[in-house]
Amino acid sequence: MMNPLEIFAVESAIASEQEFYRKIIEDNLASLKLAPAIGRIKVMLRPEDSLFQMAILLRDVGTRVTTADIADVEAKPVAGEIIISIKKEQYIPELLGKLWERYGKANISQPDRWTVAISTDKAEEEAAFLKDMMVADPRHRLHENLVDFAIRVTPEGFRVRYHLYKGNRFIFVASEEVLKREWVEEAEAMLEELMKGGRT
Amino acid sequence: MAAVLRPYLYTGGVHKHGLLIELLEDLGGYIIQKVVTGTEVNLIMLIPEKDVPVVKKQSDELLGMMVEAPLTGVEIAVISPTLASHHLPHSACDVAEYLRHPGANTNMIGLARGMGRRVSLSTDYERKLINEHDIAVFTFGSFSDCIVNKKPKLFEGIEIPIVVTGGPDLKTEDVPGADLYVGDIGRTSHRLRKIEEVSALDKLNEEVGKIADNIRKQQAKDPLAVLPARAMKEIENQVPEIQTVLSPAPLTLQLNGLRVKLPYDEFHERLEKLEFDEGVTLSELANILKSKMKNYILIKIKSKSEVGFAI
């Protein structure tokens, strides 16, 4: 298991420019709350070739979240409703979104911060379904954030981009010119190096 | 010859600040801009040099603060390669905001296609818009190779002094076409507030102040036919509609003219016929043009040698 940011390398021909970019990367990691998800990262800057290369190894970010993981679901067939008692508040927006889609806003009420009540005539069946319903997929959100992060840290003019996201590996290459095959291969080699864990 | 005017910024309470305005009118000074925020008031003003102590005394009585504002009456264009999040709000907005402290009016201009190395370019419209200002400040990034070799093509066609900010520590003469380079203000994703960043901004203000002073000195050799501040006051008196304009700084002073934020088609004739006490009209003293900024009016005042006299 990797520690967050156990390798954080930025390389460039000019030391001071390297520091500027390290700071930009740090700031963007912070604003997208990505630091805990990234184990090892290496960035290579070659402004003279209009080239930006980045390789990232992600940490294990956990699995899909179902309703049962974040709340207790209780069916009340006599009253014709389901009561959901929230335990983890952070996923409420996603949960509500899914519930609204399924039952309509009119059938859902929130008597207080920790309770969601759904009125339905099939309380038992629906409760069983809800318990296993997927509420959020952190991996999906991570992918969105990762792409956003890559675009934010890259120099703006570098609009020809290549990216690969497979398992816990992420490669990003950007340039102003048509991408050369060896640039992508170099980024792949950077990733190999990160996987070996050798100091870069 | 008119008295020499010194630019000052007054900050104090709203209470009784009218006294200061009255005093200034009696002395023959000008209020350039008045900004009231809650119970505070900021006045940017031009004071006749010999009367500065009198105004200072009044300001002390009101428990306000008076500091010199060397960039008063200077309109600066802060130009960022594009309006993307890569450049805004940090650091371009920080630069613009900081330049306002010593009294400048800044406009932010985001070029449509200014990003990149080989592909960056500016359009004719953008260059004309920039040339309406007194000084252009280009906010560039962190790579010295770009700043030295690639970005200077954006300076083509810019006729006003060019100031460049960027990350690396370069000399002004390394950046072709620039009149001033200030380092340590490169691309950042955080607010500029560390010691070295704030000192870089201070240095920028100081050096831009010197450029403005230089322009003023050159101008003094062949003075303007009328002071921009005086034209401003006459417009305030004779075109009352300017009071209803909601834009910030409805009348924006420049070193050699002013921008009037009224629609050109409706108002340019009235401005041309604007009459001074001496009996001359504004159109004799200045070129009244349609601005590239929205539908505004741009007044560029002619020099004494061109008109034959000055008032």
Interface residues (C-beta under 8 A of the other chain):
Chain A: I14 S16 E17 F20 Y21 K23 I24 D27 N28 S31 L45 P47 E48 S50 R152 P155 E156 G157 F158 R159 E176 E177
Chain B: P81 T82 A84 S85 H86 H87 M115 G116 R117 R118 V119 S120 G141 S142 F143 S144 D145 C146 G167 P168 D169 G186 R187 T188 S189 H190
